[in-house]
Amino acid sequence: MLVAVPAFAQPQVKPSQQPDVIYVPTPHEVVEDMLRLANVGKGDVLYDLGSGDGRIPVTAAKKFGVRAVGIDIDPQRIAEANENARRNGVTDLVKFRNENLFKADFREATVVTLYLLPDLNVKLRPKLLAELKPGSRIISHQFDMGTWKPEKRIELSGRTIYLWTVPVPPKKP
Ligand SMILES: C[S@@+](CC[C@H](N)C(=O)[O-])C[C@H]1O[C@@H](n2cnc3c(N)ncnc32)[C@H](O)[C@@H]1O
């Protein structure tokens, strides 16, 4: 059972940069659906871009045993996420970084999770395709990726979840 950390229990810190999207957590049951759809397992490194209270990386570590990183622009969220990892006993597997996801280095990821907005997914798409290795999986809660059609689109727990796999780039002539 994951231990939730109430937001009011955390000290208030203002972000130095404005978030591109407000904090709305993914319901816990949907988090597990996302990780199962990504087939997260041994050897994976999961990055949640815009990680909120850290529930996706914490669940990935606690229930799927993988290393995970959360990136969030808001230091308040990072403080909550660190406390969440501590309470769930996964600080050895999970790290949180207070960064702008559009500038962050996530090249080591084999699984990326997103709960952003449609236009942010589209804006992020070139960076995902340039930086992730072929075969890496991208899972988005609720929002698609414009003209990049998903490999899977499923409705679970009243939410839509999308899966893409990073393709092998075409050979240069
Ligand atoms: C909708 S919440 C999703 C939280 C978490 N991924 C989840 O599914 O529960 C979006 C998060 O993205 C963060 N965020 C917004 N703009 C960001 C940016 N440019 N770089 C990093 N994080 C950002 C917000 O602070 C917020 O915590």
The ligand as an ORCA input file, in Angstrom:
! r2SCAN-3c Opt
* xyz 0 1
  C      -0.800     17.270    -14.315
  S       0.556     17.214    -13.157
  C       1.056     15.505    -13.305
  C       1.768     14.995    -12.077
  C       2.204     13.523    -12.148
  N       2.946     13.229    -13.358
  C       1.018     12.624    -12.089
  O       0.647     12.080    -13.159
  O       0.457     12.454    -10.982
  C       1.815     18.107    -14.090
  C       3.090     18.424    -13.313
  O       4.012     19.002    -14.235
  C       4.755     20.014    -13.577
  N       5.269     20.922    -14.623
  C       4.592     21.843    -15.334
  N       5.393     22.440    -16.233
  C       6.630     21.864    -16.100
  C       7.877     22.039    -16.752
  N       8.044     22.925    -17.754
  N       8.924     21.282    -16.349
  C       8.778     20.389    -15.337
  N       7.618     20.185    -14.678
  C       6.551     20.893    -15.058
  C       3.765     20.644    -12.619
  O       4.424     21.307    -11.560
  C       2.946     19.413    -12.180
  O       3.472     18.859    -10.994
*
